[in-house]
């Protein structure tokens, strides 16, 4: 499984001229060193470009703004560092068009260094900068504690939070989603507003299933792509019960999915997964979606474009794959537990052990046995998770976000597909919120508790409507 790349940060150092220059010099050295040790790349204005390589005046702010413009696309966030009080006017002029999230960090004063020549006053300066940023409607991130040294555990935790936030913001800007096939007639629950998505920087590229099937005819067993995909799938999960013909069709379909994603530079896919594939090809594409998600090519089933977007955002926040699941079953009489399920597109990395590819035990009721191989059956492993879903409402993108845990509670052996028992605080309130507000029966989940940075990215920087029903 590949991993998500950490954010590269642009470093900004605020200054007030009557504070000692040594504070700026030591901060430049410490910030770049600590962030490198934490695994982050940084870019930094040359020390000779302004007084001490910091920003105080409007002229210095213009130098820094040009520096950001020259490096546009190389960084995903700005860390505004205050070694001393800092000048709020210079900070605003320098960063008003930064176009990326901004974390405001302030150095703490030390009790034995409070004389006028030694103290920092960044505690107060941070409030001044936040005030003027608010006046100028410049979005920013500020976290607890109010001041933190770069060498502290709190600083490392704040950078981790900010990194996740930045990945979500960057991941949803200019996002391209492929919609493969038309919406299944019965599933009006996955309707989406293509124009609303476009107005929020998300482009949907549409493809007819007839084109997908025609492309499959052009994939030969002698092709390098076919051979590589065949080996990849055999190593991914257990295909021992899949007939040879069905496996070959799964390989061909997987090659086509990859080629379409590459050709159109797609970040995510939503796929019409029944019943034409079962009727004409004898397969279900679930395991292909599972494998794509494990290499961070976001893939949702049932043509749920909106949850493909939600999955992509959640995956960026966690740094791990995401899955699109059904709010599916109650768990006895436990009000805070339920079974989350889907037929088999769950990433292998989220499962307790290697899955087993089977016929589709539910769809076979419509198409007959032996016509729907492709479900990667297993169980979701115990872990903390974040859940989210997205819908369109009068041109707006509306998300809800929450957190829970997949438990070790048993699920009956005859239960089909890939499922897990989810323990979610205030689950009944969550379900009321989903039902009363017209959200979908699908929910996107990703490992780790990352609701806070996900929510801030969507709400504060991208301007979407976000609710937190827990």
C-alpha positions, 0 to 999 in steps of 0.5 A, a space after each residue: 500500500 502506498 502512503 499519503 505524502 506529507 504537506 510541504 510548508 512555507 515558513 513565515 516569520 513575523 517581526 517587530 523591529 525593537 525586539 532582538 534579531 537573535 530571536 528571529 535567527 534562532 527561530 528560523 534555525 529551530 523551525 526548519 530543523 524540527 519540521 525536518 525531524 518530523 518528516 516535513 519539507 519546508 521552503 523559507 525566504 532567504 535570510 538576506 531578502 528582508 531584515 533578518 529574513 522576517 516580515 514587518 513592513 509593507 515592503 517586506 510583505 511584498 517581498 514575501 508575497 512574491 516569494 510565495 507566488 514564485 513557489 506556488 504549487 510547491 507548498 500546501 500550507 503556511 506556518 506563521 511563526 511569531 518569535 516575538 510580537 510580530 507585526 499584524 499589518 505586515 502579516 496581512 499584506 504578505 499572506 492575504 493571497 496565500 491561497 492555502 491554510 495558515 497556522 499561526 504559531 507563537 513562541 512562549 515567554 520564559 519566566 527568567 527572560 522577561 526583561 524588556 530586552 529579552 521577552 517575546 510578547 508573542 502571546 499578545 502578538 498572536 491575538 493581534 494578528 488573529 484579530 486583524 486576519 478576522 477583520 480582513 476575512 483571511 481564514 487561519 488555524 489556531 490551536 491549543 496551547 496558545 503558545 508552544 515551542 517547536 521542540 514540544 509535544 504539543 507543537 508536534 501534535 499541532 503540526 500533525 493536525 495542520 498537515 491533515 487539514 492541508 491535505 484535505 484542502 489540497 485534495 478537494 481543490 480541482 478534484 476530478 471524479 469519474 462517473 462510470 455508468 448511469 445511476 441505477 434507476 432504483 437508487 435515487 439515494 445517490 443523485 448528485 448535482 454536477 453543477 454544484 460540485 463544479 462550482 466548488 472546484 470538483 469536476 465530474 467526467 462521465 463515461 458510458 458502461 458501453 465504452 468500458 465494456 468495449 475497452 475491455 475487448 481491447 485488453 489481451 492476455 498477452 498485454 503487459 498491463 493484463 499480466 501485471 494486473 493479474 499478478 497484482 490481484 492474485 497477490 491481493 486476496 484469495 481468488 481460489 473459488 473464482 472461475 477462470 473466465 470471471 477472473 479474466 474479466 475482472 483483470 480486464 475490467 481492472 486494467 480499463 479502470 486504471 487506464 481511464 483514471 490515468 487518461 483523464 487524470 481522475 482522483 476518484 471514481 464512482 462506478 455503476 456496479 450492477 446489474 449489467 456487469 453481472 448480466 453481461 460479464 458474470 462479475 461484480 467489480 467490488 474487489 477492484 474497488 477494494 484494491 484501488 482504494 488501497 493504493 489511494 485511487 478513491 473508488 465508490 460503488 453504486 455511482 455514489 459520486 458524492 461519497 467518492 468526494 467524502 471518501 477522498 476527503 476522509 482519506 486525505 485527513 487520515 492518510 489511510 484508505 477509505 471505504 464506502 459502507 451502508 448504514 445497514 443493521 442494528 446490533 441487537 438492542 444496543 443503541 450505540 452499536 450497528 453493523 456497517 457493511 458493503 458487498 466487498 469493496 472494503 480495502 484489504 488494509 481495513 480488514 482483519 485478514 485476507 479476504 475471499 472473493 465470492 459470488 454475490 450472494 444477494 445479486 444472484 437472487 436476480 441474475 442466478 448463481 455464478 454470474 456475479 463473482 467479485 465480492 471480497 468477503 471478510 470482516 472489518 478489523 477493530 480500530 478507531 474510525 472517522 465517518 462522513 458523508 456528503 450531499 448537495 442541497 441548493 448548490 451547497 455541499 453538506 457534510 456530516 462528520 463523526 467518530 466511532 470504533 469498530 469493535 471485536 463483537 461477533 457477526 453471524 457467520 452467514 452474514 454476507 460481504 464485508 462488515 464490522 460492528 461499529 460503536 458510535 456514541 449517540 448513534 441514535 442522534 446521528 441516525 436521526 440527523 441523517 434521516 431528517 436532513 436527507 443524507 444518504 444510506 451510504 457513509 464513508 469511513 477511514 481509520 483514525 479519529 481525524 474529525 477535527 482537522 477534516 471538519 476545519 478543512 471543509 468548513 473554515 477553508 473550503 466553505 462547506 456546510 458541516 454538521 457534527 451530530 454527536 
